[in-house]
Amino acid sequence: MISSEPKIKVGIIDRYTEVSGAFREKYKITEDVVVSGEFRAVVKEGKIILYGGKDIELLCAAEIYCRPVNEGEFLLNDVIFGINFHWERKESQIFQGALHLIARSDGTLTAVNEISVEKYLASVISSEMSATAPMDLLKAHAITSRSWLVAMLEMKKEYSLLGIPSQRTQRTDEVLIRYYDREDHDLFDVCADDHCQRYHGITKIISDAAQQAVNETHGIFLVYENKICDARFSKSCGGISEPFETTWQEQHIPYLVPVSCSVQHQYKEITTEDEAADWITSSPEAFCNTTDGNILRQILPSFDQETTDFFRWKVVYTAEELSEIVCKKSGIDFGRIENLIPIERGASGRMTKLKIVGSNKTLIVGKELEIRRWLSKSHLYSSAFIVNKVGDTFILTGGGWGHGVGLCQIGAAVMAVEGFKAEEIVKHYFKNAELQKLY
């Protein structure tokens, strides 16, 4: 395990044809050249041309490393986040640390922010949850995010040495199983979006609470059998969390097991279609089963507050609409979709295999993220849904928001509002794990 604080490379912008922004403090782009103010970067003939104000050319190179003279702050325009999700948007964001601009062979460029883990975390917990949330939620999230991040860095090294790809696909004529884990980000460690962890720089740090939460948990990790826990999290489990293997590889992880999002009830795991229907059409007591606007405004970033039906939800498609979406998202011509048949579910009712029956083709698809991708113009909230076909209409009734593995963010938030401490929160969702200060 680690004994000192690592630095991390975060991909902010990837494969843009042009990047613009401003150095808000002094930055070195060579040993002799120090710049500040507005800049623009474009790729030409395999190299990046960096322009300053009034389009004065500052440097031309395949890679440009901009190092802060002191602490350093820079702004990037038109950063897209929530990519392919229903909350996707674009905004200008401010970051601390170094900026690394890299030209790709396809004529685009990538902007990478290099920053220490603890500074990175203050942004992550403010971006994932509102910085006005209760302190124990922010501390619980800091511990969870720190653990996930460093476990990912360690495992990424191991995957690289063993030659294990991060996207796994198993395909036959009848079945396509695909899952995305630590996607092989070739030029950086993690992206700044929901695929890894939301990271919006210091743009979302709107109070001192986020920094305080990071400071008070500095170097503290979830640990299991002397290894840092791969501590996953999602927005709302829907009442029961999922085991790791529902979403990713077939590997039992003792601290990522089904957990009731309640201390009053121990809900049993879903094992049949009848149980799934009963569960998903019910409204059980759970921490994440809340519609309290005061709580949600306090804990969720503004764009997440637009989603109010996260615990139980419904989507309705005509057969024509569904057929068009599935063809576009899967790249497979199923013809007219005639039926959706659940084949396999996890503990919370999330499907890991779904049979899509079309007039041209029938195929079983999995795992949960691929199901969500194929059945929505963006992503379904989760793969925990039942299907009712009424005439020419498909009604998908579902529960939860996200993959449901590990920490339930809204559940953890409500626990904090109800007075649970950070240690109690993380130990509730990560069974068998312990807290340990490593640096």
C-alpha positions in Angstrom: 0.0 0.0 0.0 1.0 3.6 -0.5 2.8 5.7 2.2 2.7 9.2 0.6 0.3 11.3 -1.2 0.3 10.7 -5.0 -0.3 13.1 -7.8 -2.9 12.4 -10.4 -3.4 13.2 -14.1 -7.0 14.2 -14.9 -8.3 14.4 -18.5 -10.4 17.5 -18.6 -10.8 17.9 -22.4 -10.2 15.0 -24.8 -10.1 15.1 -28.6 -11.1 18.7 -29.2 -9.8 20.5 -32.3 -9.3 23.7 -30.3 -9.0 24.6 -26.6 -9.2 28.1 -25.2 -9.0 29.6 -21.7 -6.9 31.8 -19.5 -3.9 31.5 -17.2 -5.2 33.4 -14.1 -1.7 33.4 -12.6 1.8 33.1 -14.0 2.7 29.8 -15.8 6.0 28.6 -17.3 5.7 27.1 -20.7 9.5 26.8 -21.1 12.3 27.6 -18.7 12.6 31.1 -20.2 9.0 31.9 -21.1 6.4 32.8 -18.4 2.9 33.7 -19.5 -0.5 34.8 -18.1 -3.8 35.9 -19.5 -5.9 34.4 -22.3 -4.7 31.6 -24.5 -5.8 29.5 -27.4 -4.4 26.1 -28.6 -4.9 24.5 -31.9 -3.3 21.4 -33.7 -1.6 21.9 -37.0 0.5 19.2 -38.7 0.8 17.1 -35.6 1.9 19.9 -33.3 0.1 22.2 -30.9 0.3 26.0 -31.6 -0.2 27.9 -28.3 -1.4 31.5 -28.9 -1.5 34.2 -26.2 -3.7 37.4 -26.2 -4.1 39.0 -29.7 -3.2 35.7 -31.2 0.5 36.1 -30.5 2.2 32.7 -31.1 3.9 31.6 -27.8 5.0 28.0 -28.6 4.7 25.2 -31.1 5.3 21.6 -29.9 3.8 18.1 -29.9 3.3 18.5 -26.1 3.2 21.7 -24.0 3.6 21.5 -20.3 2.4 24.6 -18.5 3.7 24.7 -14.9 2.4 27.2 -12.3 5.1 29.5 -10.9 3.3 29.4 -7.6 0.1 27.6 -6.8 -1.5 28.4 -10.2 -5.0 28.7 -11.5 -6.2 28.3 -15.1 -9.6 28.5 -16.8 -10.8 26.3 -19.7 -13.7 27.2 -21.8 -16.4 24.9 -23.1 -15.8 21.9 -20.9 -18.4 19.3 -21.6 -19.6 17.1 -18.6 -22.4 14.6 -18.1 -21.4 13.3 -21.6 -24.2 11.2 -23.1 -26.3 11.5 -20.0 -29.6 13.4 -19.7 -27.8 16.3 -17.7 -25.0 16.8 -20.3 -23.9 20.5 -20.6 -21.0 22.8 -21.3 -19.4 25.4 -19.1 -16.2 27.2 -18.3 -14.3 25.7 -15.4 -11.3 26.8 -13.3 -8.5 24.4 -12.2 -5.5 24.5 -10.0 -2.1 22.9 -10.7 -0.3 22.2 -14.0 -1.9 22.0 -17.5 -0.5 19.5 -20.0 -1.6 19.9 -23.7 -0.9 16.9 -25.9 -1.4 16.5 -29.6 -3.0 13.3 -30.8 -2.3 11.6 -34.1 -5.9 12.2 -35.3 -5.4 16.0 -35.4 -7.1 16.6 -32.0 -5.6 17.6 -28.6 -6.1 16.6 -25.0 -5.9 18.9 -22.0 -4.7 17.2 -18.8 -4.6 18.7 -15.3 -1.9 17.4 -13.0 -2.7 17.9 -9.3 -2.2 16.3 -5.9 -4.8 13.7 -4.7 -6.0 15.8 -1.8 -6.6 18.9 -3.8 -8.4 16.8 -6.5 -10.7 15.4 -3.8 -11.9 18.8 -2.6 -13.3 19.3 -6.1 -14.6 15.8 -6.6 -16.8 15.8 -3.5 -18.1 19.3 -4.4 -18.8 18.2 -7.9 -20.5 14.9 -7.0 -22.5 16.4 -4.1 -23.2 20.0 -3.1 -20.6 21.6 -0.9 -23.4 22.7 1.3 -24.2 19.1 2.3 -23.7 17.9 5.9 -20.1 17.6 6.9 -20.3 13.8 7.6 -21.6 13.2 4.1 -18.7 15.2 2.6 -16.2 13.3 4.9 -17.7 9.9 4.0 -17.5 10.8 0.3 -13.9 12.0 0.6 -12.9 8.7 2.1 -14.9 6.7 -0.6 -13.5 8.8 -3.5 -9.9 8.7 -2.1 -10.1 4.9 -1.8 -11.6 4.4 -5.2 -9.0 6.7 -6.9 -5.9 5.2 -5.3 -7.1 1.6 -5.6 -7.7 2.4 -9.3 -4.2 3.8 -9.8 -2.7 0.7 -8.2 -4.9 -1.8 -10.1 -4.3 0.1 -13.4 -0.5 -0.6 -13.0 -1.3 -4.2 -12.4 -3.6 -4.4 -15.4 -1.0 -2.8 -17.6 1.7 -5.3 -16.5 -0.6 -8.2 -17.1 -1.9 -6.9 -20.4 -5.6 -7.0 -19.2 -7.9 -4.7 -21.2 -10.2 -2.4 -19.3 -13.2 -2.9 -21.6 -14.3 -6.6 -21.7 -16.5 -7.9 -24.5 -17.8 -11.5 -24.9 -19.7 -11.9 -28.2 -21.4 -14.8 -30.0 -24.3 -14.8 -32.5 -26.8 -15.0 -29.6 -25.1 -13.0 -26.8 -23.2 -9.8 -26.4 -21.8 -9.1 -22.9 -19.8 -5.9 -22.4 -18.7 -4.0 -19.4 -16.5 -0.9 -18.9 -14.3 -0.7 -15.9 -11.1 1.3 -15.8 -11.3 2.5 -19.4 -7.8 2.6 -20.9 -7.3 6.3 -20.7 -4.0 6.4 -22.6 -2.9 10.0 -21.8 -4.2 10.4 -18.2 -5.2 8.4 -15.1 -8.9 9.4 -14.9 -11.3 11.5 -16.8 -13.2 14.4 -15.2 -16.7 13.1 -15.9 -19.2 10.6 -14.5 -17.3 7.7 -16.1 -14.7 8.0 -13.4 -15.5 10.7 -10.9 -16.9 14.2 -11.5 -14.2 16.8 -11.3 -15.0 20.4 -12.1 -11.9 22.0 -10.7 -12.5 24.7 -8.1 -15.6 25.9 -10.0 -17.9 23.9 -7.6 -16.1 24.5 -4.3 -18.6 27.0 -3.0 -17.9 26.7 0.7 -15.0 25.9 3.0 -16.8 22.6 4.0 -15.4 20.6 1.1 -11.9 21.5 2.0 -12.5 20.9 5.7 -13.9 17.4 4.9 -10.8 16.5 2.9 -8.5 18.0 5.6 -10.2 16.1 8.4 -10.0 12.8 6.5 -6.5 13.4 5.0 -4.9 10.1 4.0 -7.7 8.0 5.4 -8.8 5.0 3.3 -11.2 2.1 3.4 -9.0 -1.0 3.7 -9.8 -4.8 3.4 -7.1 -7.4 4.1 -4.3 -4.9 3.8 -5.4 -3.6 0.4 -7.2 -0.3 -0.4 -10.8 -0.9 -1.2 -12.1 -0.4 -4.7 -14.8 1.8 -3.2 -17.5 2.3 -5.9 -20.5 4.6 -5.6 -23.7 5.6 -7.5 -26.4 8.1 -7.1 -29.3 6.0 -5.7 -29.3 2.2 -5.1 -33.1 2.1 -5.0 -33.3 0.4 -1.7 -30.7 -2.4 -2.0 -27.2 -2.1 -3.3 -25.7 -4.5 -6.0 -22.7 -6.8 -5.7 -19.7 -5.9 -7.8 -20.1 -8.8 -10.2 -23.5 -7.6 -11.5 -21.8 -4.7 -13.2 -18.2 -5.7 -13.8 -16.2 -9.0 -13.9 -17.4 -12.2 -12.2 -15.4 -11.6 -9.1 -16.8 -11.7 -5.5 -15.6 -8.7 -3.5 -16.5 -9.1 0.2 -16.9 -5.3 0.8 -19.1 -4.8 -2.3 -22.0 -7.0 -1.4 -25.8 -6.3 -1.3 -26.7 -3.9 1.5 -30.2 -2.6 2.5 -30.3 1.2 2.3 -31.9 1.1 5.7 -31.0 0.3 9.3 -34.6 -0.6 10.1 -35.1 -3.3 7.5 -33.0 -6.1 6.0 -34.5 -6.5 2.6 -33.9 -9.9 0.9 -32.1 -10.1 -2.4 -34.2 -10.4 -5.6 -34.2 -13.9 -7.0 -37.2 -14.2 -9.3 -39.1 -12.0 -11.8 -42.2 -11.9 -9.5 -39.9 -10.6 -6.7 -38.4 -8.0 -9.0 -41.9 -6.8 -10.0 -43.1 -6.6 -6.4 -39.9 -4.7 -5.4 -39.8 -2.2 -8.2 -43.5 -1.3 -8.0 -43.3 -0.8 -4.3 -42.0 2.2 -2.3 -40.0 0.6 0.6 -38.5 2.5 3.5 -35.0 3.5 2.5 -32.6 6.3 3.1 -32.5 7.1 -0.7 -36.3 7.0 -0.8 -36.7 10.7 -0.2 -38.6 13.6 -1.9 -37.7 16.1 0.8 -36.8 19.2 -1.3 -34.9 20.8 1.5 -32.6 17.8 1.8 -32.1 17.4 -1.9 -31.3 21.1 -2.4 -28.8 20.9 0.4 -27.0 17.8 -0.9 -27.3 17.7 -4.7 -25.6 19.9 -7.3 -28.1 22.1 -9.2 -28.1 19.9 -12.3 -28.8 16.8 -10.3 -31.8 18.5 -8.7 -33.4 18.4 -12.1 -33.8 14.6 -11.6 -36.6 14.1 -9.1 -37.8 10.6 -9.8 -34.6 8.7 -9.1 -36.0 6.2 -6.6 -38.8 4.9 -8.8 -39.3 6.0 -12.4 -41.1 5.2 -15.6 -40.2 5.4 -19.3 -42.7 4.9 -22.1 -41.8 4.1 -25.8 -43.8 3.1 -28.8 -42.3 0.1 -30.6 -41.2 2.4 -33.4 -39.4 4.8 -31.0 -37.7 1.9 -29.2 -36.6 0.2 -32.4 -35.0 3.4 -33.6 -33.2 4.0 -30.3 -31.9 0.5 -30.0 -30.7 0.4 -33.7 -28.9 3.8 -33.2 -27.3 3.0 -29.9 -26.3 -0.6 -30.5 -25.4 -0.3 -34.2 -27.4 -3.5 -34.8 -30.5 -3.7 -37.0 -33.0 -5.6 -34.9 -35.8 -4.6 -37.2 -39.0 -3.8 -35.2 -38.6 -4.5 -31.5 -41.2 -7.1 -30.5 -40.2 -7.9 -26.9 -37.8 -7.2 -24.1 -37.3 -10.3 -21.9 -35.3 -10.2 -18.6 -32.8 -13.1 -18.4 -30.7 -12.4 -15.3 -30.9 -10.0 -12.4 -28.8 -8.9 -9.5 -29.7 -8.5 -5.8 -31.5 -5.1 -6.3 -33.3 -6.2 -9.4 -30.8 -4.7 -11.8 -30.6 -6.7 -15.0 -27.3 -8.1 -16.0 -28.8 -9.8 -19.1 -31.7 -8.8 -21.3 -33.0 -10.5 -24.4 -34.0 -8.1 -27.2 -36.4 -9.8 -29.6 -36.7 -8.1 -33.0 -38.2 -8.9 -36.4 -34.7 -9.2 -37.9 -32.6 -10.4 -35.0 -32.8 -11.6 -31.4 -29.8 -11.0 -29.0 -29.1 -11.2 -25.3 -27.2 -8.1 -24.2 -25.4 -7.3 -20.9 -24.1 -6.0 -18.6 -26.1 -3.3 -16.8 -24.5 -0.3 -18.4 -24.8 -1.7 -21.9 -28.5 -2.4 -21.3 -29.0 1.2 -20.1 -27.1 2.6 -23.1 -29.1 0.6 -25.7 -32.5 1.5 -24.3 -32.3 5.3 -24.1 -31.2 8.3 -26.1 -28.8 9.0 -23.2 -28.8 6.3 -20.5 -31.7 4.7 -18.5 -31.4 5.7 -14.8 -30.6 2.0 -14.0 -31.2 -1.5 -15.4 -33.5 -2.3 -12.5 -36.8 -2.2 -14.4 -39.7 -4.4 -15.4 -41.3 -4.4 -18.9 -45.0 -4.2 -19.7 -46.1 -4.2 -23.3 -49.5 -2.7 -23.9 -50.4 -3.0 -27.6 -47.7 -1.1 -29.4 -46.3 0.5 -26.3 -43.4 -0.5 -24.0 -43.7 0.7 -20.4 -40.4 0.4 -18.5 -40.9 0.8 -14.7 -37.7 1.1 -12.8 -35.9 1.9 -9.6 -32.6 3.5 -8.6 -30.1 5.8 -10.4 -26.8 4.3 -11.5 -25.1 0.9 -11.1 -26.0 0.6 -7.4 -22.7 -0.8 -6.3 -21.1 0.4 -3.0 -22.0 3.8 -1.5 -25.5 5.1 -2.3 -24.9 8.8 -2.5 -28.4 10.0 -1.7 -28.8 7.3 0.9 -25.5 8.4 2.5 -26.6 12.0 2.4 -29.9 11.3 4.2 -28.0 9.2 6.8 -25.8 12.3 7.4 -28.8 14.6 7.7 -30.2 12.1 10.3 -27.1 12.3 12.4 -25.0 9.3 11.3 -21.2 9.9 11.4 -18.9 9.5 8.4 -17.4 6.3 9.8 -20.9 4.8 10.3 -22.0 5.7 6.8 -19.0 4.1 5.0 -19.1 1.0 7.2 -22.8 0.6 6.5 -22.3 0.5 2.7 -18.9 -1.2 2.6 -19.4 -4.2 4.8 -16.2 -5.9 6.2 -14.0 -2.8 5.4 -12.0 -0.9 8.0 -10.7 2.7 8.1 -6.9 3.2 8.1 -4.7 6.3 7.8 -2.0 5.6 5.2 -0.3 9.0 4.9 
